[in-house]
Amino acid sequence: MQIRTVAAILIWVVAALLILNMMLRSVWILLISIAMTIIAVVIYFTPRLRK
C-alpha cells in the first residue's frame, strides 16, 4: 500500500470521528482527530521532503 493511500484512509477516519463527535460532544475525540490529521499531513508530504 502506498504512503499517500494510508494518509487518505487516515483522513477518512478523521472525518468519521468528527461526525461522531458532533453527536457525542467529546473533547477526546476532537483531540484524537486533530492528532490524526497532523499525522496524515506529515505522512502525505514525507516523500516530497526527502527529495
Residue pairs with C-beta under 8 A, 6 or more apart in sequence:
3 43
3 44
3 46
3 47
4 44
4 47
6 43
7 40
7 41
7 43
7 44
8 40
10 36
10 37
10 39
10 40
10 43
11 37
11 40
13 36
14 33
14 36
14 37
14 40
17 29
17 32
17 33
17 36
18 29
18 30
18 33
20 29
21 29
21 30
21 33
